[in-house]
């Protein structure tokens, strides 16, 4: 069976896109080059800011750029598309309408993975950008399953947002890892039974996060879902 080709609507941010590609490579069972997955990647950091559009309300919508990228990737021969940015899934439906190929939903595959592995879970902690929290991208699907979603206190959330902005510049340090660890510990202290790293910038620094509960990295879940789809094993969250 020929592997499917994935198209990546990337650049949000650029290092997060490269991080996803590395995760796909590491998640692929391969004995040689030919066993790896072909990826068409548009790593476009010129997409208008999601933070300015959603949080500040002053920026232009990134949807037109995203839909143009989607069409170009489909025309290049991609069999399905992914968007390695949680916040950008606010525009997921517009991307889907722009193309005739499937678009994997990062939010859905992450939520489904958490629920599948934790049948009795009632509280999930979210490590995410303020835009993800404002739009309820995770809140809505979890609420339908009777699961509460909690987030850090405003003060801790601001520290996370500062780290997200630093990571986008490529100039982050141990202090940003410590901020993420502190936020995770706070959520567990509030009763979170599992945590989701729901920002692909935070995914870059979340290795080694240790808080005594399972931590689900949305970028890692997406990478593993890409491998399953490309190898023809499918995924219900597509």
C-alpha positions, 0 to 999 in steps of 0.5 A: 500500500502506498503511503498517503501524503500529508500537507502541513499548514504551518508557520504558527509558529515556525519552530512548532512546525519543525517540531511536529515534523521531527515528531512525525519522523520519530513516530514512524516505524522505518528501516530506511528513508523510503519508509518515512512519510512524505510531507508537503510543508508550507511553513509560513510565519506571515499568516496574520497573528491569531493573538491579534485577531482573537485576543486583541481584536485588532488584527486581520483574520488568518483564515484567507491565508490558511485557506490559500495554503490549504488549496495550494497543498491540495493542488500539490498532491497532499492527500490530507491536511493538518494544522499544527496550531491549536488556536488556528483551529478556530478557523478549521471549518473555513479551511475544510470548505476550501478543499476537497481533501480531509483536514485532520482536526488536532483538537478532536484527535487530542480530546478523543485520545484523552477520553479513550485512555481515561474513561472515568475522567472528570477534570482535565487541565489545559496548558494553552494560550489565552486564545484557546481558552477564550474560544472554548476549543477544548471546553466544548467537546469535553463538556459534551462528555461531562468533563470539566476543563480547568486552566491556570490562574490569571497570574500564572496564565500571563507567565505562560503567555509570556513564554509563548511569545518568547518561544515564537522568537526562538529565544527561550530559556529554563525560566520558560520551562519552569513557568510551564512546570509551575502551571502544570503543578497548579492545575494538578493541585486544583484537581486535574486528573490529566493535563493537555499541552494545548499550544504547539509552542509549549510543546517545544518545551514540555519534555520532562514535565512531571506532575504525577498525572498523564500529560498529553501533548497535542503536537505528539498526538497529532504526529502519531495520528498523521503516521496512522493516517499516512500508513492507512490505519486511519483515525476516528478524529479525522 
